[in-house]
């Protein structure tokens, strides 16, 4: 995965859906994003990311309601 391409894709999709987006970490293996907005639009964002930018393959998406719910291994 190319981090810059994925970040640009995520920022564009979040803006189109009027979602708040914070990129906590992103490298060649994974990205950790924090979104804010209506749940239905976050679902739409997840679908868009699953289809992904052309230069990235998204194998898995994990969702948590808050940072407190994150497993330790998910933290950068």
mmCIF file of the C-alpha atoms, coordinates in Angstrom:
data_MODEL
# 
_entry.id   MODEL 
# 
loop_
_atom_site.group_PDB 
_atom_site.id 
_atom_site.type_symbol 
_atom_site.label_atom_id 
_atom_site.label_alt_id 
_atom_site.label_comp_id 
_atom_site.label_asym_id 
_atom_site.label_entity_id 
_atom_site.label_seq_id 
_atom_site.pdbx_PDB_ins_code 
_atom_site.Cartn_x 
_atom_site.Cartn_y 
_atom_site.Cartn_z 
_atom_site.occupancy 
_atom_site.B_iso_or_equiv 
_atom_site.pdbx_formal_charge 
_atom_site.auth_seq_id 
_atom_site.auth_comp_id 
_atom_site.auth_asym_id 
_atom_site.auth_atom_id 
_atom_site.pdbx_PDB_model_num 
ATOM 1  C CA . UNK A 1 1  ? 0.000   0.000  0.000  1.00 0.00 ? 1  UNK A CA 1 
ATOM 2  C CA . UNK A 1 2  ? 1.217   3.475  -0.810 1.00 0.00 ? 2  UNK A CA 1 
ATOM 3  C CA . UNK A 1 3  ? 0.505   5.584  2.294  1.00 0.00 ? 3  UNK A CA 1 
ATOM 4  C CA . UNK A 1 4  ? 0.242   8.944  0.497  1.00 0.00 ? 4  UNK A CA 1 
ATOM 5  C CA . UNK A 1 5  ? -2.184  7.581  -2.080 1.00 0.00 ? 5  UNK A CA 1 
ATOM 6  C CA . UNK A 1 6  ? -4.342  6.001  0.592  1.00 0.00 ? 6  UNK A CA 1 
ATOM 7  C CA . UNK A 1 7  ? -4.306  9.157  2.727  1.00 0.00 ? 7  UNK A CA 1 
ATOM 8  C CA . UNK A 1 8  ? -5.385  11.299 -0.238 1.00 0.00 ? 8  UNK A CA 1 
ATOM 9  C CA . UNK A 1 9  ? -8.145  8.805  -1.050 1.00 0.00 ? 9  UNK A CA 1 
ATOM 10 C CA . UNK A 1 10 ? -9.369  8.730  2.575  1.00 0.00 ? 10 UNK A CA 1 
ATOM 11 C CA . UNK A 1 11 ? -9.309  12.528 2.868  1.00 0.00 ? 11 UNK A CA 1 
ATOM 12 C CA . UNK A 1 12 ? -11.266 12.939 -0.369 1.00 0.00 ? 12 UNK A CA 1 
ATOM 13 C CA . UNK A 1 13 ? -13.914 10.362 0.584  1.00 0.00 ? 13 UNK A CA 1 
ATOM 14 C CA . UNK A 1 14 ? -14.299 11.789 4.092  1.00 0.00 ? 14 UNK A CA 1 
ATOM 15 C CA . UNK A 1 15 ? -14.745 15.296 2.664  1.00 0.00 ? 15 UNK A CA 1 
ATOM 16 C CA . UNK A 1 16 ? -17.370 14.082 0.160  1.00 0.00 ? 16 UNK A CA 1 
ATOM 17 C CA . UNK A 1 17 ? -19.288 12.465 3.018  1.00 0.00 ? 17 UNK A CA 1 
ATOM 18 C CA . UNK A 1 18 ? -18.807 15.487 5.335  1.00 0.00 ? 18 UNK A CA 1 
ATOM 19 C CA . UNK A 1 19 ? -17.047 13.325 7.920  1.00 0.00 ? 19 UNK A CA 1 
ATOM 20 C CA . UNK A 1 20 ? -14.396 14.458 10.344 1.00 0.00 ? 20 UNK A CA 1 
ATOM 21 C CA . UNK A 1 21 ? -11.148 12.567 9.698  1.00 0.00 ? 21 UNK A CA 1 
ATOM 22 C CA . UNK A 1 22 ? -7.987  12.303 11.778 1.00 0.00 ? 22 UNK A CA 1 
ATOM 23 C CA . UNK A 1 23 ? -5.140  10.111 10.550 1.00 0.00 ? 23 UNK A CA 1 
ATOM 24 C CA . UNK A 1 24 ? -3.387  8.702  13.603 1.00 0.00 ? 24 UNK A CA 1 
ATOM 25 C CA . UNK A 1 25 ? -0.867  6.520  11.763 1.00 0.00 ? 25 UNK A CA 1 
ATOM 26 C CA . UNK A 1 26 ? -0.293  5.272  8.237  1.00 0.00 ? 26 UNK A CA 1 
ATOM 27 C CA . UNK A 1 27 ? 2.499   3.176  6.775  1.00 0.00 ? 27 UNK A CA 1 
ATOM 28 C CA . UNK A 1 28 ? 2.934   0.539  4.050  1.00 0.00 ? 28 UNK A CA 1 
ATOM 29 C CA . UNK A 1 29 ? 1.078   -2.101 6.102  1.00 0.00 ? 29 UNK A CA 1 
ATOM 30 C CA . UNK A 1 30 ? -1.794  -0.334 7.853  1.00 0.00 ? 30 UNK A CA 1 
ATOM 31 C CA . UNK A 1 31 ? -3.530  2.927  8.614  1.00 0.00 ? 31 UNK A CA 1 
ATOM 32 C CA . UNK A 1 32 ? -5.379  3.989  11.732 1.00 0.00 ? 32 UNK A CA 1 
ATOM 33 C CA . UNK A 1 33 ? -8.074  6.591  11.172 1.00 0.00 ? 33 UNK A CA 1 
ATOM 34 C CA . UNK A 1 34 ? -10.526 8.307  13.479 1.00 0.00 ? 34 UNK A CA 1 
ATOM 35 C CA . UNK A 1 35 ? -13.815 9.378  11.919 1.00 0.00 ? 35 UNK A CA 1 
ATOM 36 C CA . UNK A 1 36 ? -16.626 11.486 13.302 1.00 0.00 ? 36 UNK A CA 1 
ATOM 37 C CA . UNK A 1 37 ? -20.080 11.887 11.860 1.00 0.00 ? 37 UNK A CA 1 
ATOM 38 C CA . UNK A 1 38 ? -23.320 9.992  11.344 1.00 0.00 ? 38 UNK A CA 1 
ATOM 39 C CA . UNK A 1 39 ? -22.973 6.213  11.561 1.00 0.00 ? 39 UNK A CA 1 
ATOM 40 C CA . UNK A 1 40 ? -24.580 5.671  8.139  1.00 0.00 ? 40 UNK A CA 1 
ATOM 41 C CA . UNK A 1 41 ? -21.969 7.916  6.502  1.00 0.00 ? 41 UNK A CA 1 
ATOM 42 C CA . UNK A 1 42 ? -19.164 6.159  8.360  1.00 0.00 ? 42 UNK A CA 1 
ATOM 43 C CA . UNK A 1 43 ? -20.585 2.908  6.936  1.00 0.00 ? 43 UNK A CA 1 
ATOM 44 C CA . UNK A 1 44 ? -20.419 4.472  3.455  1.00 0.00 ? 44 UNK A CA 1 
ATOM 45 C CA . UNK A 1 45 ? -16.809 5.527  4.098  1.00 0.00 ? 45 UNK A CA 1 
ATOM 46 C CA . UNK A 1 46 ? -15.948 1.971  5.155  1.00 0.00 ? 46 UNK A CA 1 
ATOM 47 C CA . UNK A 1 47 ? -17.455 0.635  1.922  1.00 0.00 ? 47 UNK A CA 1 
ATOM 48 C CA . UNK A 1 48 ? -15.513 3.157  -0.162 1.00 0.00 ? 48 UNK A CA 1 
ATOM 49 C CA . UNK A 1 49 ? -12.265 2.254  1.597  1.00 0.00 ? 49 UNK A CA 1 
ATOM 50 C CA . UNK A 1 50 ? -12.982 -1.473 1.176  1.00 0.00 ? 50 UNK A CA 1 
ATOM 51 C CA . UNK A 1 51 ? -13.218 -0.893 -2.575 1.00 0.00 ? 51 UNK A CA 1 
ATOM 52 C CA . UNK A 1 52 ? -10.123 1.177  -2.082 1.00 0.00 ? 52 UNK A CA 1 
ATOM 53 C CA . UNK A 1 53 ? -7.829  3.351  -4.095 1.00 0.00 ? 53 UNK A CA 1 
ATOM 54 C CA . UNK A 1 54 ? -6.384  1.627  -7.145 1.00 0.00 ? 54 UNK A CA 1 
ATOM 55 C CA . UNK A 1 55 ? -2.872  1.322  -5.647 1.00 0.00 ? 55 UNK A CA 1 
ATOM 56 C CA . UNK A 1 56 ? -3.977  -0.148 -2.296 1.00 0.00 ? 56 UNK A CA 1 
ATOM 57 C CA . UNK A 1 57 ? -5.507  -3.453 -1.285 1.00 0.00 ? 57 UNK A CA 1 
ATOM 58 C CA . UNK A 1 58 ? -7.661  -3.274 1.827  1.00 0.00 ? 58 UNK A CA 1 
ATOM 59 C CA . UNK A 1 59 ? -7.815  -6.723 3.420  1.00 0.00 ? 59 UNK A CA 1 
ATOM 60 C CA . UNK A 1 60 ? -9.549  -5.888 6.692  1.00 0.00 ? 60 UNK A CA 1 
ATOM 61 C CA . UNK A 1 61 ? -11.377 -3.069 8.433  1.00 0.00 ? 61 UNK A CA 1 
ATOM 62 C CA . UNK A 1 62 ? -11.751 -2.958 12.221 1.00 0.00 ? 62 UNK A CA 1 
ATOM 63 C CA . UNK A 1 63 ? -14.149 -0.542 13.876 1.00 0.00 ? 63 UNK A CA 1 
ATOM 64 C CA . UNK A 1 64 ? -14.181 0.685  17.464 1.00 0.00 ? 64 UNK A CA 1 
ATOM 65 C CA . UNK A 1 65 ? -16.556 3.171  19.088 1.00 0.00 ? 65 UNK A CA 1 
ATOM 66 C CA . UNK A 1 66 ? -13.741 5.006  20.882 1.00 0.00 ? 66 UNK A CA 1 
ATOM 67 C CA . UNK A 1 67 ? -9.996  4.877  21.481 1.00 0.00 ? 67 UNK A CA 1 
ATOM 68 C CA . UNK A 1 68 ? -10.711 3.248  24.848 1.00 0.00 ? 68 UNK A CA 1 
ATOM 69 C CA . UNK A 1 69 ? -12.106 0.227  22.961 1.00 0.00 ? 69 UNK A CA 1 
ATOM 70 C CA . UNK A 1 70 ? -8.927  -0.283 20.913 1.00 0.00 ? 70 UNK A CA 1 
ATOM 71 C CA . UNK A 1 71 ? -6.901  -3.402 21.690 1.00 0.00 ? 71 UNK A CA 1 
ATOM 72 C CA . UNK A 1 72 ? -3.326  -2.609 22.787 1.00 0.00 ? 72 UNK A CA 1 
ATOM 73 C CA . UNK A 1 73 ? -1.821  -4.103 19.621 1.00 0.00 ? 73 UNK A CA 1 
ATOM 74 C CA . UNK A 1 74 ? -3.846  -1.643 17.495 1.00 0.00 ? 74 UNK A CA 1 
ATOM 75 C CA . UNK A 1 75 ? -2.041  1.369  18.918 1.00 0.00 ? 75 UNK A CA 1 
ATOM 76 C CA . UNK A 1 76 ? 0.900   2.760  16.940 1.00 0.00 ? 76 UNK A CA 1 
# 
